[in-house]
């Protein structure tokens, strides 16, 4: 089992777009005693889909890699990718592959729902967010319109983390954090919105119960996984909410997450309601709020540009005036679901390394613009940005964030923060403590500090102008 444990063991799970990751953690110290990881497959068709059954198999494989430690756990929590639509039949089996968060086919349904619901401002005030194509409510509307037989066969609707919790416990339970990304859970009332559900033809009895913060979903009731029967299972949450727990975030500490998608968020004690739709007014997993903006195109888009150029992802070069907006899969922030990439300012002497740097600039620019819309702009301009996700380990990502923001950066030493946050939630449930306080005791946000550097206003201006002038081209 490796290191000696000082307290009970807990398991944190991160079921993300690309893989399932598991951590076995000492609840007293935060020491990671074992870890596992198993991949997922995402369809490459017109949408983005994944078979929920493979998430369950991947969870079993990842837990098996943890060895005996997993079988000694006293509590488990699951974090999962947000917004995904899991449609189940009466026997609890998937009716069809899950529609994932980055499936932008429901763009038309999103527009219709926003209009029918009184416009963006009305949605933001009532639900907390303007339901873009990523939101589960738009995906359900799309399924009813395009696959009515599948919708009719659906006896239960779940989010990805709900599905795994139900397989673990036999209970239909979700949490306020993940529920706040559906579009049918109201931030103003803290409950499902019956008017929205009626509008999309979804009976509330097909949805899971929303657990209170700190409440258990149940206990492990399956013998299919290497977990102890009867271990406590927390309600779980969405991956971004779990990462916030994993960092032990205090209000207005800004976070930039560089992964498959890029996100910026901060915990807030005030309920957000952004009528522009840039900031989603999510709930967190504790009882506060997690205003968040998400971009579709982050590390995968930049890696794709590097591959097209035949260069290592770190092989960037300074200089040049080229601007590259790498919206390779449409874009969520700004809301351009049919966007393609845009390259401007190419000259004879532009180098491949400068083009790659331009891709980094475009991705980071989109995130930093979104950060400006968070309540209170997520602290002062001198406040350090917590940089997490796979991209945070890359020098090119880190230096681009420093150069375009002009702010200091802290890269936490702890990795797999969504799984670690799930572990903190499990530990909080087990010990009767605030999970964010548990994570702070573990020291998860400590890391390497990088001072601020002079901000590159010239690059920022080029990017701003190109986005404004190229909006029509991006979606043509």
FENQUI-V777213 format. One record per residue. N is the residue number from 1. RES is the residue in one small letter. SS is DSSP state (H for helix, E for strand, C for the rest). PHI is phi in whole degrees, -180 to 180 (999 if undefined). OMEGA is omega as a letter, one per 20 degrees, with the letter a starting at -180 (NA if undefined). Layout:
N;RES;SS;PHI;OMEGA + N;RES;SS;PHI;OMEGA
This chain:
1;x;C;999;r + 2;x;C;87;a + 3;x;C;-64;r + 4;x;C;-69;r + 5;x;C;-92;r + 6;x;C;-100;a + 7;x;C;-149;r + 8;x;C;-65;a + 9;x;E;-99;r + 10;x;E;-131;r + 11;x;E;-115;r + 12;x;E;-111;a + 13;x;E;-120;r + 14;x;E;-123;r + 15;x;E;-97;a + 16;x;C;-102;a + 17;x;C;-62;a + 18;x;C;-99;a + 19;x;E;-164;r + 20;x;E;-110;r + 21;x;E;-121;r + 22;x;E;-128;r + 23;x;E;-128;r + 24;x;E;-103;a + 25;x;E;-126;r + 26;x;E;-72;a + 27;x;C;-64;a + 28;x;C;-80;a + 29;x;C;-113;a + 30;x;C;82;r + 31;x;C;-66;r + 32;x;E;-84;a + 33;x;E;-96;r + 34;x;E;-161;r + 35;x;E;-148;r + 36;x;E;-148;r + 37;x;E;-155;r + 38;x;E;-139;a + 39;x;E;-81;r + 40;x;C;-114;r + 41;x;C;-111;r + 42;x;C;-115;a + 43;x;C;-63;r + 44;x;C;-110;a + 45;x;C;-80;a + 46;x;C;-67;r + 47;x;C;-123;r + 48;x;C;-118;a + 49;x;E;-132;r + 50;x;E;-153;r + 51;x;C;-80;a + 52;x;H;-59;r + 53;x;H;-60;a + 54;x;H;-72;r + 55;x;H;-64;r + 56;x;H;-66;r + 57;x;H;-63;r + 58;x;H;-64;r + 59;x;H;-63;r + 60;x;H;-63;r + 61;x;H;-66;a + 62;x;H;-67;r + 63;x;H;-66;r + 64;x;H;-62;r + 65;x;H;-67;r + 66;x;C;-78;r + 67;x;H;68;a + 68;x;H;-61;a + 69;x;H;-59;a + 70;x;H;-62;a + 71;x;H;-75;r + 72;x;H;-106;a + 73;x;E;-72;r + 74;x;E;-98;a + 75;x;E;-154;a + 76;x;E;-137;r + 77;x;E;-141;a + 78;x;E;-116;r + 79;x;E;-103;a + 80;x;E;-141;r + 81;x;C;-58;a + 82;x;C;-77;r + 83;x;C;73;a + 84;x;C;-61;r + 85;x;E;-101;r + 86;x;E;-109;a + 87;x;E;-100;a + 88;x;E;-116;r + 89;x;C;-86;a + 90;x;C;-64;r + 91;x;C;-91;r + 92;x;C;85;r + 93;x;C;-96;r + 94;x;E;-62;r + 95;x;C;-72;a + 96;x;C;-159;r + 97;x;C;-58;a + 98;x;E;-69;r + 99;x;E;-83;a + 100;x;C;-88;a + 101;x;C;-56;a + 102;x;C;-93;r + 103;x;C;-86;a + 104;x;C;-98;r + 105;x;C;-59;a + 106;x;C;-78;a + 107;x;H;-59;a + 108;x;H;-67;r + 109;x;H;-64;r + 110;x;H;-60;a + 111;x;H;-62;a + 112;x;H;-65;a + 113;x;H;-63;r + 114;x;H;-61;a + 115;x;H;-66;a + 116;x;H;-68;a + 117;x;C;-90;r + 118;x;C;99;r + 119;x;C;97;a + 120;x;H;-57;a + 121;x;H;-63;r + 122;x;H;-66;r + 123;x;H;-64;a + 124;x;H;-62;a + 125;x;H;-71;a + 126;x;H;-84;a + 127;x;C;-93;a + 128;x;C;107;a + 129;x;C;-143;r + 130;x;C;-90;a + 131;x;C;-76;r + 132;x;C;-71;a + 133;x;C;-58;a + 134;x;C;-69;a + 135;x;C;-67;a + 136;x;H;-61;a + 137;x;H;-62;r + 138;x;H;-70;r + 139;x;H;-68;r + 140;x;H;-64;r + 141;x;H;-62;r + 142;x;H;-65;a + 143;x;H;-63;r + 144;x;H;-64;a + 145;x;H;-78;a + 146;x;H;-105;r + 147;x;C;-136;a + 148;x;H;-61;r + 149;x;H;-67;r + 150;x;H;-66;r + 151;x;H;-64;a + 152;x;H;-67;a + 153;x;C;-82;a + 154;x;C;-81;r + 155;x;C;-98;a + 156;x;E;-152;r + 157;x;E;-116;a + 158;x;E;-133;r + 159;x;C;-87;a + 160;x;H;-54;a + 161;x;H;-71;r + 162;x;H;-61;a + 163;x;H;-59;a + 164;x;H;-69;r + 165;x;H;-62;r + 166;x;H;-66;r + 167;x;H;-65;a + 168;x;H;-73;a + 169;x;H;-111;a + 170;x;C;80;a + 171;x;C;-111;r + 172;x;C;-92;a + 173;x;E;-138;r + 174;x;E;-131;r + 175;x;E;-131;a + 176;x;H;-65;a + 177;x;H;-63;a + 178;x;H;-69;r + 179;x;H;-61;a + 180;x;C;-70;r + 181;x;C;-98;a + 182;x;C;-85;a + 183;x;C;96;r + 184;x;C;-119;r + 185;x;E;-106;a + 186;x;E;-92;r + 187;x;C;-68;a + 188;x;C;-77;a + 189;x;C;-114;a + 190;x;C;72;a + 191;x;E;-148;r + 192;x;E;-63;a + 193;x;C;-93;a + 194;x;H;-66;r + 195;x;H;-67;r + 196;x;H;-65;a + 197;x;H;-62;r + 198;x;H;-64;a + 199;x;H;-63;a + 200;x;C;-103;r + 201;x;C;65;a + 202;x;C;-122;r + 203;x;C;-63;a + 204;x;H;-62;r + 205;x;H;-69;r + 206;x;H;-85;a + 207;x;C;-106;r + 208;x;C;-77;r + 209;x;E;-67;r + 210;x;E;-93;a + 211;x;E;-73;r + 212;x;C;-77;r + 213;x;C;-54;a + 214;x;C;84;a + 215;x;C;-92;r + 216;x;E;-80;r + 217;x;E;-81;a + 218;x;E;158;r + 219;x;E;-131;r + 220;x;C;-64;a + 221;x;C;-122;a + 222;x;C;-110;r + 223;x;C;-105;a + 224;x;C;-82;a + 225;x;C;-119;r + 226;x;C;-79;r + 227;x;C;-128;a + 228;x;C;-70;r + 229;x;C;-61;r + 230;x;C;93;r + 231;x;C;-63;r + 232;x;E;-62;r + 233;x;E;-121;r + 234;x;E;-70;r + 235;x;C;-66;a + 236;x;C;75;a + 237;x;E;-172;r + 238;x;E;-75;a + 239;x;H;-63;r + 240;x;H;-69;r + 241;x;H;-64;r + 242;x;H;-66;r + 243;x;H;-63;r + 244;x;H;-63;r + 245;x;H;-63;a + 246;x;H;-61;r + 247;x;H;-89;a + 248;x;C;60;a + 249;x;C;-61;r + 250;x;C;-98;a + 251;x;C;-53;r + 252;x;C;68;r + 253;x;C;-85;a + 254;x;C;-79;r + 255;x;E;-125;r + 256;x;E;-114;r + 257;x;E;-109;a + 258;x;E;-110;a + 259;x;C;-135;r + 260;x;C;-50;r + 261;x;C;-107;r + 262;x;E;-111;r + 263;x;E;-133;r + 264;x;E;-128;a + 265;x;E;-160;r + 266;x;E;-158;r + 267;x;E;-70;r + 268;x;E;-136;r + 269;x;C;-88;r + 270;x;C;-108;r + 271;x;C;-69;a + 272;x;C;-81;r + 273;x;C;-154;a + 274;x;C;-96;a + 275;x;C;-69;r + 276;x;C;-76;a + 277;x;C;82;r + 278;x;C;-67;a + 279;x;C;-102;r + 280;x;E;-84;a + 281;x;E;-88;a + 282;x;E;-70;r + 283;x;E;-84;r + 284;x;C;-95;a + 285;x;C;-90;a + 286;x;C;-114;a + 287;x;C;139;r + 288;x;C;-99;a + 289;x;E;-130;a + 290;x;E;-136;r + 291;x;E;-56;a + 292;x;E;-147;r + 293;x;E;-121;a + 294;x;E;-127;r + 295;x;E;-114;r + 296;x;C;-74;a + 297;x;C;-105;r + 298;x;C;-134;a + 299;x;H;-65;a + 300;x;H;-65;a + 301;x;H;-66;r + 302;x;H;-67;r + 303;x;H;-62;r + 304;x;H;-66;r + 305;x;H;-64;r + 306;x;H;-60;r + 307;x;H;-66;r + 308;x;H;-62;a + 309;x;H;-85;a + 310;x;C;69;a + 311;x;C;-123;r + 312;x;C;-63;a + 313;x;C;-62;r + 314;x;C;-94;a + 315;x;C;-85;r + 316;x;C;-92;r + 317;x;C;-135;r + 318;x;C;-76;r + 319;x;C;93;a + 320;x;C;83;a + 321;x;C;-115;a + 322;x;C;-67;r + 323;x;E;-122;r + 324;x;E;-130;r + 325;x;E;-100;a + 326;x;C;-85;a + 327;x;C;-85;a + 328;x;C;-78;a + 329;x;C;-125;a + 330;x;C;73;r + 331;x;E;-153;a + 332;x;C;-101;r + 333;x;C;-136;j + 334;x;C;-72;a + 335;x;C;-77;r + 336;x;E;-131;a + 337;x;C;-63;a + 338;x;C;-106;a + 339;x;C;-66;r + 340;x;C;-118;r + 341;x;C;-68;a + 342;x;E;-134;r + 343;x;E;-116;a + 344;x;E;-139;r + 345;x;C;85;r + 346;x;C;-72;r + 347;x;C;-129;a + 348;x;C;-61;a + 349;x;C;-95;r + 350;x;C;-67;a + 351;x;C;-97;r + 352;x;H;-62;r + 353;x;H;-65;r + 354;x;H;-69;r + 355;x;H;-64;r + 356;x;H;-65;r + 357;x;H;-62;r + 358;x;H;-63;r + 359;x;H;-66;r + 360;x;H;-59;a + 361;x;H;-59;a + 362;x;H;-62;a + 363;x;H;-68;a + 364;x;H;-69;r + 365;x;H;-56;a + 366;x;H;-62;r + 367;x;H;-67;a + 368;x;H;-69;r + 369;x;H;-62;r + 370;x;H;-66;r + 371;x;H;-59;a + 372;x;C;-64;a + 373;x;C;-94;r + 374;x;C;-67;r + 375;x;H;-54;a + 376;x;H;67;a + 377;x;H;49;r + 378;x;H;51;r + 379;x;C;89;a + 380;x;C;-77;a + 381;x;C;-67;r + 382;x;C;-88;a + 383;x;C;-68;a + 384;x;C;-68;r + 385;x;E;-90;r + 386;x;E;-82;a + 387;x;E;-106;a + 388;x;E;-130;a + 389;x;C;89;a + 390;x;H;-58;a + 391;x;H;-65;a + 392;x;H;-63;r + 393;x;H;-82;a + 394;x;C;-92;a + 395;x;H;-62;a + 396;x;H;-63;r + 397;x;H;-63;a + 398;x;H;-61;a + 399;x;H;-71;r + 400;x;H;-66;r + 401;x;H;-62;r + 402;x;H;-63;a + 403;x;H;-70;a + 404;x;H;-85;a + 405;x;H;-96;a + 406;x;C;69;a + 407;x;C;-113;r + 408;x;C;-67;a + 409;x;E;-129;r + 410;x;E;-122;r + 411;x;E;-107;a + 412;x;E;-59;r + 413;x;C;-68;a + 414;x;C;-64;r + 415;x;C;-115;a + 416;x;C;49;a + 417;x;H;-68;r + 418;x;H;-66;r + 419;x;H;-66;r + 420;x;H;-67;r + 421;x;H;-66;r + 422;x;H;-62;r + 423;x;H;-63;r + 424;x;H;-65;r + 425;x;H;-65;r + 426;x;H;-64;r + 427;x;H;-66;r + 428;x;H;-61;r + 429;x;H;-62;a + 430;x;H;-68;a + 431;x;H;-97;a + 432;x;C;70;a + 433;x;C;-122;r + 434;x;C;-67;a + 435;x;H;-62;r + 436;x;H;-67;r + 437;x;H;-67;r + 438;x;H;-60;a + 439;x;H;-64;r + 440;x;H;-65;r + 441;x;H;-64;r + 442;x;H;-71;r + 443;x;C;74;a + 444;x;C;-70;a + 445;x;C;-88;r + 446;x;C;-68;a + 447;x;E;-175;a + 448;x;E;-84;a + 449;x;E;-102;r + 450;x;E;-121;a + 451;x;C;-68;r + 452;x;C;-68;r + 453;x;C;-133;a + 454;x;C;-60;a + 455;x;C;-75;a + 456;x;C;-89;a + 457;x;H;-69;a + 458;x;H;-65;r + 459;x;H;-65;r + 460;x;H;-60;a + 461;x;H;-65;r + 462;x;H;-61;a + 463;x;H;-66;r + 464;x;H;-61;a + 465;x;H;-66;a + 466;x;H;-65;r + 467;x;H;-64;a + 468;x;H;-66;a + 469;x;H;-81;a + 470;x;C;-101;a + 471;x;H;-56;a + 472;x;H;-68;r + 473;x;H;-66;a + 474;x;H;-58;a + 475;x;C;-108;a + 476;x;C;-86;NA
